Amino acid sequence: MSARYRQKIHYRVKIIPIKKIRVWDEAQARSLDREGIAELAKSIKNEGLQNPPMVQKDGRGQFLLMSGQRRLAALKRLRAKKIPVLVLTKGYDLENAKAASVIENLHRKSMNPKDMAHSCSFLAEKMGVSKGASSLGISRKTFKKYVGFAALPGQLKSLVPGTITSGTAIQLHQLVPNVKKSVKIAHRISRLDAKMQKAYLRALSRHPRANHTALLRQARLLAVRQTVPVTLPKTYAKRLERISMYREEDPEKLAQQIVVSWLAKRKR
């Protein structure tokens, strides 16, 4: 966790009515699975509350939840009326608490792509891309992909992952901002394999006004152009075979790497 959140905090234990605890809005950046809450409630009932939720007075006679949303949900499930809490008196401002709480939950359990995207979007706003990615232990590229997904219209999000991938949804929205049209295209290309989907989107980027039939034809041409059959002399074929066995790699993939590397060194 970033040093920004390593603060010295001061609190006191207090018993308060559970109905006086208010959950901040951004807590909805993650969803709480019912099964997990049920298990936690059972554990609290059998073993007691080992780590009380942390709250802070909000100046309106209520307490704002700073951390412990799952524990609070479990206590509500047990129909608790009054619960022990740690009331903060110093050292934790609201924005830091929100970000730290989201990070804590993301590390605790795997989240589905939609919840992860919502959380990354929240962290990007509060901490920035670099710190947000670092705090979660993921690359900037992956973090930005989640943030991009969070910005998608709901109709496109609902197609992931059943109809198209999140990456395809992001690219499609960038190419076709009109939601109704992009959803229609998503359903059409869902029948294509990954290679053809990629070629189709490339064709769409080049010919945004073309109809579906024309784009399919162009996509097939692009897909074929990327596949170049190569016949090697026996000497080189055997050498490729030996190298691929030594490196434990597929001969065709190795040959592809060699060709791509050779072309990359020659800009003209």
Sine and cosine of phi, psi and omega as CSV:
sin_phi,cos_phi,sin_psi,cos_psi,sin_omega,cos_omega
0.00,0.00,0.59,-0.81,-0.04,-1.00
-0.87,0.49,0.54,-0.84,0.00,-1.00
-0.88,0.47,-0.35,0.94,0.00,-1.00
-0.85,0.52,-0.45,0.89,-0.07,-1.00
-0.98,-0.22,0.03,1.00,0.04,-1.00
-1.00,0.04,0.99,0.17,-0.07,-1.00
-0.94,-0.33,0.48,-0.87,0.12,-0.99
-0.98,0.19,0.85,-0.53,-0.05,-1.00
-0.89,-0.46,0.43,-0.90,0.02,-1.00
-0.78,-0.63,0.68,-0.73,-0.02,-1.00
-0.48,-0.88,0.23,-0.97,0.09,-1.00
-0.71,-0.71,0.55,-0.84,-0.01,-1.00
-0.99,0.16,0.71,-0.71,-0.01,-1.00
-0.54,-0.84,0.56,-0.83,0.08,-1.00
-1.00,-0.09,0.85,-0.53,-0.03,-1.00
-0.72,-0.69,0.37,-0.93,0.07,-1.00
-0.90,0.43,0.74,-0.68,-0.06,-1.00
-0.89,0.45,-0.47,0.88,-0.02,-1.00
-0.94,0.35,-0.24,0.97,0.02,-1.00
-1.00,0.06,-0.06,1.00,-0.01,-1.00
-1.00,0.00,0.80,-0.59,-0.01,-1.00
-0.94,-0.34,0.72,-0.70,0.02,-1.00
-1.00,-0.07,0.78,-0.63,0.00,-1.00
-0.92,0.40,0.52,-0.86,-0.14,-0.99
-0.83,0.56,-0.66,0.75,-0.09,-1.00
-0.93,0.36,-0.13,0.99,0.06,-1.00
-0.88,0.48,-0.35,0.94,0.02,-1.00
-0.96,0.28,0.02,1.00,0.08,-1.00
-0.90,0.43,-0.19,0.98,0.09,-1.00
-0.69,-0.72,0.46,-0.89,0.05,-1.00
-0.96,-0.29,0.52,-0.85,-0.04,-1.00
-0.98,-0.21,0.88,-0.48,-0.01,-1.00
-0.95,0.32,0.71,-0.71,-0.08,-1.00
-0.89,0.45,-0.64,0.77,-0.03,-1.00
-0.89,0.46,-0.69,0.73,0.01,-1.00
-0.91,0.42,-0.62,0.79,0.02,-1.00
-0.92,0.39,-0.62,0.78,0.01,-1.00
-0.89,0.45,-0.66,0.75,0.01,-1.00
-0.91,0.41,-0.67,0.75,0.00,-1.00
-0.91,0.42,-0.65,0.76,0.02,-1.00
-0.88,0.48,-0.65,0.76,0.02,-1.00
-0.90,0.44,-0.65,0.76,0.01,-1.00
-0.90,0.43,-0.68,0.73,0.00,-1.00
-0.91,0.41,-0.62,0.78,0.00,-1.00
-0.91,0.43,-0.63,0.78,-0.05,-1.00
-0.99,0.12,-0.60,0.80,-0.13,-0.99
-0.92,-0.40,-0.15,0.99,-0.03,-1.00
1.00,0.02,0.19,-0.98,0.01,-1.00
-1.00,0.09,0.96,-0.28,-0.07,-1.00
-0.98,0.19,-0.54,0.84,-0.08,-1.00
-0.72,-0.70,0.99,-0.12,-0.07,-1.00
-0.87,0.48,0.49,-0.87,0.08,-1.00
-0.88,0.47,0.42,-0.91,0.01,-1.00
-0.97,-0.25,0.76,-0.65,-0.04,-1.00
-0.74,-0.67,0.18,-0.98,0.04,-1.00
-0.59,-0.81,0.66,-0.75,0.01,-1.00
-0.88,0.47,0.66,-0.75,-0.04,-1.00
-0.97,-0.25,0.07,1.00,0.04,-1.00
0.99,0.12,0.03,1.00,-0.01,-1.00
-0.84,-0.55,0.42,0.91,0.02,-1.00
0.99,0.17,0.12,0.99,0.03,-1.00
-0.87,-0.50,0.09,-1.00,0.00,-1.00
-0.83,-0.56,0.76,-0.64,-0.01,-1.00
-1.00,-0.01,0.80,-0.60,-0.01,-1.00
-0.94,0.35,0.81,-0.58,0.01,-1.00
-0.98,-0.19,-0.59,0.81,0.10,-1.00
-0.36,-0.93,0.49,-0.87,0.01,-1.00
0.95,-0.30,0.54,0.84,-0.04,-1.00
-0.89,0.46,-0.62,0.78,0.00,-1.00
-0.92,0.38,-0.65,0.76,0.03,-1.00
-0.90,0.43,-0.63,0.78,0.02,-1.00
-0.90,0.44,-0.68,0.73,0.01,-1.00
-0.89,0.46,-0.63,0.78,0.01,-1.00
-0.92,0.39,-0.64,0.77,0.01,-1.00
-0.92,0.39,-0.58,0.81,0.07,-1.00
-0.92,0.40,-0.59,0.81,0.03,-1.00
-0.90,0.44,-0.54,0.84,0.02,-1.00
-0.99,0.13,0.04,1.00,0.01,-1.00
0.87,0.49,0.61,0.79,0.03,-1.00
-0.94,0.35,0.64,-0.77,0.00,-1.00
-1.00,-0.09,-0.74,0.67,0.05,-1.00
-0.82,-0.58,0.64,-0.77,-0.04,-1.00
-0.70,-0.72,0.42,-0.91,0.09,-1.00
-0.98,0.21,0.64,-0.77,0.05,-1.00
-0.67,-0.74,0.30,-0.95,0.12,-0.99
-0.98,-0.18,0.94,-0.34,-0.02,-1.00
-1.00,0.00,0.89,-0.45,-0.02,-1.00
-0.94,0.34,0.68,-0.73,0.04,-1.00
-0.88,-0.47,-0.28,0.96,-0.04,-1.00
-0.25,-0.97,0.60,-0.80,0.28,-0.96
0.99,-0.17,0.07,1.00,-0.02,-1.00
-0.65,-0.76,0.92,-0.38,0.06,-1.00
-1.00,-0.01,0.32,-0.95,-0.16,-0.99
-0.87,0.50,-0.73,0.68,-0.07,-1.00
-0.90,0.44,-0.66,0.75,0.05,-1.00
-0.89,0.45,-0.63,0.77,-0.01,-1.00
-0.90,0.44,-0.67,0.74,0.00,-1.00
-0.88,0.48,-0.76,0.65,-0.03,-1.00
-0.89,0.45,-0.70,0.71,-0.01,-1.00
-0.89,0.46,-0.61,0.79,0.00,-1.00
-0.92,0.40,-0.67,0.74,0.03,-1.00
-0.89,0.46,-0.71,0.70,0.00,-1.00
-0.87,0.49,-0.68,0.73,0.00,-1.00
-0.86,0.52,-0.69,0.72,-0.02,-1.00
-0.95,0.33,-0.59,0.81,0.01,-1.00
-0.91,0.41,-0.59,0.81,0.02,-1.00
-0.96,0.27,-0.48,0.88,-0.09,-1.00
-0.94,0.33,-0.64,0.77,-0.06,-1.00
-0.53,-0.85,0.39,-0.92,0.04,-1.00
-0.94,0.35,0.63,-0.78,0.01,-1.00
-0.90,-0.44,0.46,-0.89,0.07,-1.00
-0.95,0.31,0.35,-0.93,-0.09,-1.00
-0.81,0.59,-0.58,0.81,-0.05,-1.00
-0.93,0.36,-0.69,0.72,0.03,-1.00
-0.93,0.37,-0.62,0.78,0.02,-1.00
-0.89,0.46,-0.66,0.75,0.00,-1.00
-0.90,0.44,-0.68,0.74,0.01,-1.00
-0.89,0.46,-0.68,0.73,-0.02,-1.00
-0.92,0.38,-0.68,0.73,0.02,-1.00
-0.90,0.44,-0.61,0.79,0.03,-1.00
-0.89,0.46,-0.66,0.75,0.02,-1.00
-0.90,0.44,-0.72,0.69,-0.01,-1.00
-0.92,0.40,-0.58,0.81,0.02,-1.00
-0.88,0.47,-0.63,0.78,0.00,-1.00
-0.94,0.35,-0.63,0.78,-0.09,-1.00
-1.00,0.04,-0.51,0.86,-0.13,-0.99
-0.86,-0.51,-0.34,0.94,-0.12,-0.99
1.00,-0.08,0.31,-0.95,-0.08,-1.00
-0.90,0.43,-0.75,0.66,-0.07,-1.00
-0.88,0.48,-0.77,0.64,-0.02,-1.00
-0.93,0.36,-0.60,0.80,0.02,-1.00
-0.89,0.45,-0.72,0.70,0.01,-1.00
-0.90,0.43,-0.68,0.73,-0.01,-1.00
-0.89,0.45,-0.65,0.76,-0.04,-1.00
-0.92,0.40,-0.45,0.89,0.00,-1.00
-0.99,-0.11,-0.14,0.99,0.01,-1.00
0.96,0.29,0.51,0.86,0.04,-1.00
-0.83,-0.56,0.27,-0.96,-0.03,-1.00
-0.96,0.29,0.36,-0.93,0.06,-1.00
-0.87,0.50,-0.61,0.79,-0.02,-1.00
-0.88,0.47,-0.73,0.69,0.01,-1.00
-0.91,0.42,-0.67,0.74,0.00,-1.00
-0.87,0.50,-0.72,0.69,-0.02,-1.00
-0.91,0.40,-0.50,0.86,0.04,-1.00
-0.91,0.41,-0.68,0.73,0.04,-1.00
-0.90,0.44,-0.65,0.76,0.01,-1.00
-0.90,0.44,-0.65,0.76,0.04,-1.00
-0.89,0.46,-0.63,0.78,0.02,-1.00
-0.91,0.41,-0.61,0.79,-0.01,-1.00
-0.89,0.47,-0.48,0.88,-0.05,-1.00
-0.99,0.12,-0.09,1.00,-0.03,-1.00
-0.94,0.34,0.49,-0.87,0.10,-0.99
-0.89,0.46,0.50,-0.87,-0.05,-1.00
-0.83,0.55,-0.59,0.81,-0.03,-1.00
-0.90,0.44,-0.58,0.81,0.04,-1.00
-0.97,0.24,-0.64,0.77,0.02,-1.00
-0.86,0.51,-0.61,0.79,-0.06,-1.00
-0.91,0.41,-0.26,0.97,-0.01,-1.00
-1.00,0.05,-0.11,0.99,-0.02,-1.00
-0.97,-0.23,0.75,-0.66,0.01,1.00
-0.99,-0.15,0.09,1.00,-0.10,-0.99
-0.88,0.47,-0.62,0.78,-0.07,-1.00
-0.97,-0.25,-0.76,0.65,0.02,-1.00
-0.69,-0.73,0.22,-0.98,0.03,-1.00
-0.99,0.13,0.26,-0.96,0.01,-1.00
-0.89,0.45,-0.62,0.78,0.01,-1.00
-0.89,0.46,-0.68,0.74,0.02,-1.00
-0.91,0.42,-0.64,0.77,0.00,-1.00
-0.89,0.46,-0.68,0.73,0.00,-1.00
-0.90,0.44,-0.74,0.67,-0.02,-1.00
-0.90,0.44,-0.65,0.76,-0.01,-1.00
-0.90,0.44,-0.66,0.75,0.01,-1.00
-0.91,0.42,-0.57,0.82,0.03,-1.00
-0.92,0.38,-0.60,0.80,-0.02,-1.00
-0.99,0.17,-0.58,0.81,-0.06,-1.00
-0.76,-0.65,1.00,0.03,-0.04,-1.00
-0.89,0.46,-0.44,0.90,0.02,-1.00
-0.91,0.40,0.92,-0.40,-0.13,-0.99
-0.88,0.47,-0.72,0.70,-0.04,-1.00
-0.86,0.51,-0.68,0.74,0.00,-1.00
-0.94,0.34,-0.66,0.75,-0.02,-1.00
-0.91,0.40,-0.59,0.81,0.04,-1.00
-0.91,0.42,-0.65,0.76,0.02,-1.00
-0.88,0.47,-0.69,0.72,0.02,-1.00
-0.91,0.41,-0.63,0.78,0.00,-1.00
-0.85,0.53,-0.70,0.72,0.01,-1.00
-0.91,0.42,-0.60,0.80,-0.01,-1.00
-0.93,0.37,-0.71,0.71,-0.07,-1.00
-0.99,0.15,-0.16,0.99,0.02,-1.00
-0.89,0.45,-0.36,0.93,0.00,-1.00
-0.99,0.15,-0.20,0.98,-0.02,-1.00
-1.00,0.00,0.40,-0.92,0.08,-1.00
-0.97,0.23,0.14,-0.99,-0.11,-0.99
-0.85,0.53,-0.65,0.76,-0.03,-1.00
-0.90,0.43,-0.70,0.72,-0.02,-1.00
-0.94,0.33,-0.56,0.83,0.05,-1.00
-0.88,0.47,-0.69,0.73,0.00,-1.00
-0.89,0.45,-0.68,0.73,0.02,-1.00
-0.91,0.41,-0.62,0.79,0.00,-1.00
-0.89,0.47,-0.70,0.71,0.00,-1.00
-0.92,0.39,-0.56,0.83,0.09,-1.00
-0.90,0.44,-0.69,0.73,0.02,-1.00
-0.90,0.44,-0.64,0.77,0.01,-1.00
-0.90,0.44,-0.61,0.79,0.02,-1.00
-0.92,0.40,-0.51,0.86,0.00,-1.00
-1.00,0.09,-0.53,0.85,-0.06,-1.00
-0.75,-0.67,0.95,0.31,-0.09,-1.00
-0.89,0.46,-0.35,0.94,-0.03,-1.00
-0.99,-0.13,-0.04,1.00,-0.04,-1.00
-0.95,0.33,0.47,-0.88,0.03,-1.00
-0.99,0.13,0.12,-0.99,-0.10,-1.00
-0.87,0.50,-0.69,0.73,-0.02,-1.00
-0.88,0.47,-0.70,0.72,0.00,-1.00
-0.91,0.41,-0.63,0.78,0.00,-1.00
-0.92,0.38,-0.60,0.80,0.05,-1.00
-0.89,0.45,-0.69,0.72,0.01,-1.00
-0.89,0.46,-0.69,0.73,0.02,-1.00
-0.91,0.41,-0.62,0.78,0.01,-1.00
-0.90,0.44,-0.66,0.75,0.02,-1.00
-0.89,0.46,-0.65,0.76,0.03,-1.00
-0.91,0.43,-0.68,0.74,0.01,-1.00
-0.90,0.43,-0.65,0.76,-0.01,-1.00
-0.91,0.42,-0.64,0.77,0.00,-1.00
-0.93,0.37,-0.64,0.77,-0.03,-1.00
-0.89,0.45,-0.44,0.90,-0.01,-1.00
-0.98,0.18,-0.21,0.98,0.00,-1.00
-0.95,-0.31,0.93,-0.37,-0.04,-1.00
-0.89,-0.46,0.92,-0.39,0.03,-1.00
-0.93,0.35,0.70,-0.71,-0.02,-1.00
-0.80,-0.60,0.79,-0.61,0.06,-1.00
-0.96,-0.28,0.87,-0.50,-0.05,-1.00
-0.99,-0.16,0.55,-0.83,0.16,-0.99
-0.88,0.48,0.42,-0.91,-0.07,-1.00
-0.80,0.60,-0.67,0.74,-0.05,-1.00
-0.87,0.50,-0.74,0.68,-0.02,-1.00
-0.95,0.31,-0.55,0.83,0.02,-1.00
-0.89,0.46,-0.68,0.73,0.02,-1.00
-0.92,0.39,-0.63,0.78,0.01,-1.00
-0.90,0.44,-0.68,0.74,0.03,-1.00
-0.88,0.47,-0.64,0.77,0.00,-1.00
-0.90,0.44,-0.70,0.72,-0.01,-1.00
-0.89,0.45,-0.71,0.70,-0.03,-1.00
-0.90,0.43,-0.67,0.74,-0.02,-1.00
-0.91,0.41,-0.59,0.80,0.04,-1.00
-0.92,0.38,-0.67,0.75,-0.01,-1.00
-0.90,0.44,-0.64,0.77,-0.03,-1.00
-1.00,0.00,-0.04,1.00,-0.01,-1.00
0.81,0.58,0.75,0.66,0.01,-1.00
-0.83,-0.56,0.39,-0.92,0.06,-1.00
-0.93,0.36,0.76,-0.65,-0.05,-1.00
-0.83,0.56,-0.67,0.75,-0.03,-1.00
-0.91,0.41,-0.66,0.75,0.02,-1.00
-0.92,0.39,-0.61,0.79,0.03,-1.00
-0.90,0.43,-0.69,0.73,0.03,-1.00
-0.88,0.48,-0.64,0.77,0.03,-1.00
-0.89,0.46,-0.69,0.73,0.02,-1.00
-0.87,0.48,-0.67,0.75,-0.02,-1.00
-0.90,0.44,-0.71,0.71,-0.02,-1.00
-0.91,0.42,-0.72,0.70,0.00,-1.00
-0.89,0.47,-0.67,0.74,0.02,-1.00
-0.89,0.45,-0.67,0.74,-0.01,-1.00
-0.90,0.43,-0.67,0.74,-0.01,-1.00
-0.94,0.35,-0.57,0.82,-0.03,-1.00
-0.91,0.41,-0.47,0.88,0.00,-1.00
-0.98,0.18,-0.22,0.98,-0.02,-1.00
-0.89,-0.45,0.99,-0.16,-0.09,-1.00
-0.96,0.28,-0.35,0.94,0.01,-1.00
-0.93,-0.36,0.00,0.00,0.00,0.00
